[in-house]
């Protein structure tokens, strides 16, 4: 089976997490088109509005410069120095969005105690309804890890280990 990439409607880090976990071990990438183009377009508009001094109030509340509006602008400024001024704000917007995706995915993975994408699998997913548990996709959330919880609660060796701490 070849490595696969999933596409179609993915826009946030939890979508990427679920797609990779659901398709494991074959899905190696998630394709995102429109989701990355939108922040690029917004960045382009912000650049024009700053130049024309017509920044809308809903954006002005974050600041009036690229460095105050885009959280990743300072990172790019530090990395590229004087060349930073040549980077269009559309690219800064896209970079900021992708940086947010990366950090969010890292946080979700850390919560699942998976520190590399290749460790994600279907065991990282749970069904929120009993109806879905009939599918061979994921356990019902209230039954997830039940065996492990019961082993901890009722296994005298495990319980003794916890109590001796």
C-alpha positions as CSV (number, residue, x, y, z in Angstrom):
1,X,0.0,0.0,0.0
2,X,1.5,3.4,-1.0
3,X,1.6,6.4,1.4
4,X,-1.5,8.5,1.1
5,X,-2.5,12.1,1.4
6,X,-6.0,13.2,2.4
7,X,-7.6,16.3,1.0
8,X,-11.0,18.0,1.1
9,X,-12.2,20.6,3.6
10,X,-9.4,20.4,6.2
11,X,-8.8,23.8,7.9
12,X,-7.7,23.3,11.5
13,X,-5.2,21.3,13.5
14,X,-7.8,18.9,15.0
15,X,-8.9,18.0,11.4
16,X,-5.3,17.2,10.6
17,X,-4.9,15.1,13.7
18,X,-8.1,13.1,13.0
19,X,-7.3,12.5,9.4
20,X,-3.8,11.2,10.1
21,X,-5.1,9.0,13.0
22,X,-8.0,7.7,11.1
23,X,-5.9,6.8,8.1
24,X,-2.9,5.4,10.0
25,X,-0.5,4.0,9.1
26,X,-1.0,4.9,5.4
27,X,-2.0,8.6,5.5
28,X,1.2,10.6,5.7
29,X,0.0,14.1,4.8
30,X,-3.1,16.3,4.8
31,X,-3.6,18.7,1.9
32,X,-5.0,22.1,2.7
33,X,-5.8,24.5,-0.1
34,X,-8.4,27.2,0.6
35,X,-7.6,27.2,4.4
36,X,-4.1,28.5,3.7
37,X,-5.2,30.9,1.0
38,X,-7.6,32.8,3.2
39,X,-5.0,34.1,5.6
40,X,-2.8,35.0,2.6
41,X,-5.6,37.0,1.1
42,X,-6.4,38.7,4.5
43,X,-2.7,39.5,4.8
44,X,-2.7,41.1,1.4
45,X,-5.7,43.2,2.3
46,X,-4.1,44.3,5.6
47,X,-1.0,45.4,3.7
48,X,-3.2,47.5,1.4
49,X,-5.2,48.9,4.3
50,X,-2.0,49.8,6.2
51,X,-0.6,51.6,3.1
52,X,-3.9,53.5,2.5
53,X,-4.3,54.2,6.2
54,X,-7.8,52.6,6.1
55,X,-7.3,49.7,8.6
56,X,-10.8,48.5,9.7
57,X,-11.6,48.8,13.4
58,X,-11.9,45.0,13.8
59,X,-8.2,44.7,12.8
60,X,-7.0,47.9,14.4
61,X,-7.9,46.4,17.9
62,X,-4.8,44.1,17.4
63,X,-2.6,47.0,16.3
64,X,-1.7,49.2,13.4
65,X,1.5,47.5,12.2
66,X,2.2,44.1,10.7
67,X,4.3,43.3,13.8
68,X,1.4,43.9,16.2
69,X,-1.3,42.3,13.9
70,X,0.6,39.1,13.0
71,X,2.0,37.1,15.9
72,X,4.7,35.5,13.7
73,X,5.9,38.7,12.1
74,X,8.6,39.2,14.8
75,X,9.9,35.6,14.2
76,X,10.2,36.4,10.5
77,X,11.8,39.7,11.2
78,X,14.4,38.1,13.4
79,X,15.1,35.3,10.8
80,X,15.4,37.6,7.7
81,X,16.6,40.9,9.2
82,X,16.5,43.7,6.6
83,X,15.1,41.3,4.0
84,X,11.9,41.0,6.1
85,X,10.6,44.3,4.5
86,X,10.5,42.5,1.1
87,X,8.1,39.8,2.4
88,X,4.5,40.5,1.4
89,X,2.0,40.5,4.3
90,X,0.0,37.8,2.4
91,X,3.0,35.5,3.0
92,X,3.2,36.6,6.6
93,X,-0.5,35.8,7.1
94,X,0.0,32.4,5.6
95,X,3.1,31.7,7.7
96,X,1.3,32.8,10.8
97,X,-1.6,30.5,10.0
98,X,0.7,27.5,9.3
99,X,2.6,28.2,12.5
100,X,-0.7,28.2,14.5
101,X,-1.5,24.8,12.9
102,X,1.8,23.4,13.8
103,X,1.6,24.5,17.4
104,X,-2.0,23.4,17.8
105,X,-1.2,20.0,16.3
106,X,1.8,19.6,18.7
107,X,-0.4,20.4,21.6
108,X,-3.1,17.8,20.6
109,X,-0.4,15.2,20.0
110,X,1.2,16.0,23.4
111,X,-2.2,15.5,25.0
112,X,-2.4,12.1,23.4
113,X,1.2,11.4,24.4
114,X,2.2,11.0,20.8
115,X,5.4,13.0,20.0
116,X,5.7,12.2,16.3
117,X,3.1,11.9,13.6
118,X,3.9,8.3,12.8
119,X,2.7,7.3,16.3
120,X,-0.9,8.5,15.6
121,X,-3.4,5.8,15.1
122,X,-7.1,5.0,15.5
123,X,-6.7,4.4,19.2
124,X,-6.3,8.2,19.5
125,X,-9.9,8.7,18.4
126,X,-13.2,8.1,20.3
127,X,-16.8,8.2,19.2
128,X,-19.1,10.7,20.9
129,X,-22.2,8.6,20.4
130,X,-23.0,5.0,21.1
131,X,-24.3,4.6,17.6
132,X,-20.8,5.2,16.1
133,X,-19.2,2.6,18.3
134,X,-20.8,-0.1,16.2
135,X,-18.4,1.0,13.4
136,X,-14.9,-0.4,13.6
137,X,-13.5,3.2,13.9
138,X,-13.2,4.1,17.5
139,X,-14.6,3.2,20.9
140,X,-17.4,5.1,22.6
141,X,-15.9,7.9,24.7
142,X,-17.4,6.6,28.0
143,X,-15.9,3.2,27.3
144,X,-12.5,4.3,26.1
145,X,-9.6,3.1,28.2
146,X,-12.2,1.3,30.5
147,X,-10.0,-1.8,30.8
148,X,-7.0,0.3,31.8
149,X,-9.0,2.2,34.4
150,X,-10.4,-1.0,35.9
151,X,-6.9,-2.6,35.9
152,X,-5.7,0.4,37.9
153,X,-8.6,0.4,40.3
154,X,-9.0,-3.3,40.9
155,X,-5.5,-4.8,40.4
156,X,-4.0,-5.1,43.8
157,X,-0.4,-4.8,42.5
158,X,-1.1,-1.6,40.6
159,X,-3.1,-0.1,43.5
160,X,-0.4,-0.9,46.0
161,X,2.1,0.8,43.7
162,X,0.0,4.0,43.7
163,X,-0.6,3.9,47.5
164,X,3.1,3.5,48.3
165,X,4.0,6.8,46.6
